[in-house]
Amino acid sequence: MTQTIAPRVRTLVLLLLAAACALLAGAGPASAHAALTGSDPREGAVVDKAPAQVSLTFSESVSMDDDSLRVLDPKGKRVDDGKPSGTGGTTYSVKLHAGLPDGTYTVTYQVVSADSHPVSGAYTFSVGAPSETSVTVSGQGAGGGFVGGLYGVGRYVSYAGFAVLVGGAAFVLACWPRGSGVRVVQRFVVSGWLSLTAATLLLLLLRGSYTGSGKVADVFDLGLLGEVLQTKAGAALVSRLLLLAAAALFIAVLFGAYDKREDEERRDLTFGLAVGGSVVAVGLAATWAMSEHASVGLQAGLAMPVDVVHLIAVATWLGGLTALLVALYRGPADTPLPALAVSRFSRVAFGSVIALVVTGTYQSWRQLGSWTAFTDTRYGQLLLVKIGLVAVLVGVAYFSRRWTAQLAEATPAVARSAAARRAEKGEKGAGKASTKASGNASAKAGAKAGTKASGNAKVAEKGSGTAKGSGTAKGAGGSQRAAQLARQRAAVDAARQKRQRDADPNRFGLRRSVLAEAGIAVVLLVVTTVLTQTEPGRTEEEAKAAGTSSAGSSAPATGAVTLDMPFDTGSQNGKGVVRVELDPARVGVNDLHLYVERPDGTAFDIPEVKVALTQKAKDIGPLPVAPDHITTGHWSASGVQIPMAGDWEVAVTVRTSDIDQVTISKNTQIG
């Protein structure tokens, strides 16, 4: 049975790894986690004269250097002074050269958001009138290319290594202490440590190129590496390496002194290892929480510890599950995995799932902010896939718990049956030995005297040297033969035990269900890795609400805005319609025209009309506008300044007599 199972296991593992690579390959470059929410001049704007500076506003704090924000003329020549200045970490501006000619200018930016992910984009504005430009704004985004793909693989391997290291060690300490002496379990946990260490070193080397030029040659630039070490992400990676040194000491004790202790002494050492291992695991998880999504945005002080609990719960569940799979399939026959260990892990996994549900619910609310973000944003869609995979994984785990319960019930009966067979075999062996001894007793007694005499005579005739040499040779050959027979008997006994173990239907069913769980866990880990590189739904929706996409590429509204607002002051001839026209309805200078008409469409004058503009989202206004009377039913105001794009409320106060007036309003989007 094992000869047919092993190839299937290898095939399934290869298929799962191939699926993981395919998902990672399709993930593409890391999406921006800080969205461009505003710019001055805005994208596509046509201004009368060249601005003194260009300003960009992001949804969260970012960091940039002298080359992060550039302004290029139609020929591709840089026209900024190369010294961006920031206010509050979210708005940065760069001064432009004086006397810029008319034409289309290109603004490019490449920054690093507070959650360590690169953000890049470009847009154009024009001075005087649009013109042709030789600058290409559509290109590879930050975090893409070969370096970006390699960085994504490193992130996945680091998450997988963390899960194997923490989950495997927790499985040994909490569920199967005797597993510390099993070679395959030792190799499994050590492989997690090696994977996490190698991936961390790789990420540290790639970091500078990943957030910068994207060139492979920059990976080995020591100057760039020095700059990385001064960033939050670089400090987190270095801290992770230091904690991995402590983890190496923990592994050495776990598979060294701990394995060699007796059961009583092992219990005393378990507590110390559990405390030390928990501290190291929390520290490792904190290196992600303090440098990525949880460290910025809403309730960061609460989000970081919640993220630590979430990561440890994932590692305990998925890493322990993989350790259980390794023990079931590759564990030695002479040290079988006991049913008690499986039952213990079932309880640990159940607790981990509860922790995942609680922390995951909070994280989902924090990163999405609305129900529509589940379907309207890429982050929400990926989160739905993750939730579905977790649900399937919990369903398969239910069947594993059933097999675990049946295995625990069957184990005592199997043990009693084996003991009975051994006792029966022992009784039969003793009876045969007694019969044989009594049957040969008389023959041995009758021949004893003659044999002894004959033997003494022959021994006297032989030389002492010959007798010694023959005895030495016979003794050496006998010991080699005995050792060979002992190895053969051990191999046969191990094979017999393995056949008996694999023939157990409960254990075989458990192995299949755990294998299915591990396969789903691999895909789940891939989706989680892609999710950490995706712009949160809350940020994406905020960018859309501000009138621009997270890449800064959506087109602004242009042209005049017309608003018709019926009014009724309650007096005679107090009904009518106010029409407000705002041209060009853009940030900056606008012209306002106001028309008052009766319900039948004829123009008429009223004693007074006033206008006020308010943007409640930014707490701007009301900004009063006093239009001048032009002709019957027509008022006008020029030079109306609108300082910021967004959703503006246009309120009109109409007075039709000395005491009768009413205020009406409508909202409009102004680019």
Salt bridges, closest charged atoms under 4 A:
ASP67 OD1 - ARG78 NH1 2.96
ASP80 OD2 - ARG78 NE 2.94
ASP115 OD2 - HIS33 ND1 2.61
ASP115 OD2 - HIS293 NE2 3.87
ASP263 OD2 - ARG178 NH2 3.24
ASP263 OD1 - ARG266 NH1 3.96
GLU264 OE2 - ARG267 NH1 2.79
GLU292 OE2 - ARG155 NH1 2.80
GLU424 OE2 - LYS428 NZ 3.49
ASP493 OD1 - ARG496 NH2 2.17
ASP502 OD1 - ARG501 NE 3.60
ASP502 OD1 - ARG511 NH1 2.69
GLU540 OE2 - LYS544 NZ 3.58
ASP564 OD1 - ARG579 NE 3.00
GLU597 OE2 - ARG579 NH1 3.26
ASP605 OD1 - HIS629 NE2 3.00
GLU608 OE1 - ARG655 NE 3.03
GLU649 OE2 - LYS616 NZ 3.51
ASP658 OD1 - ARG655 NH1 3.87
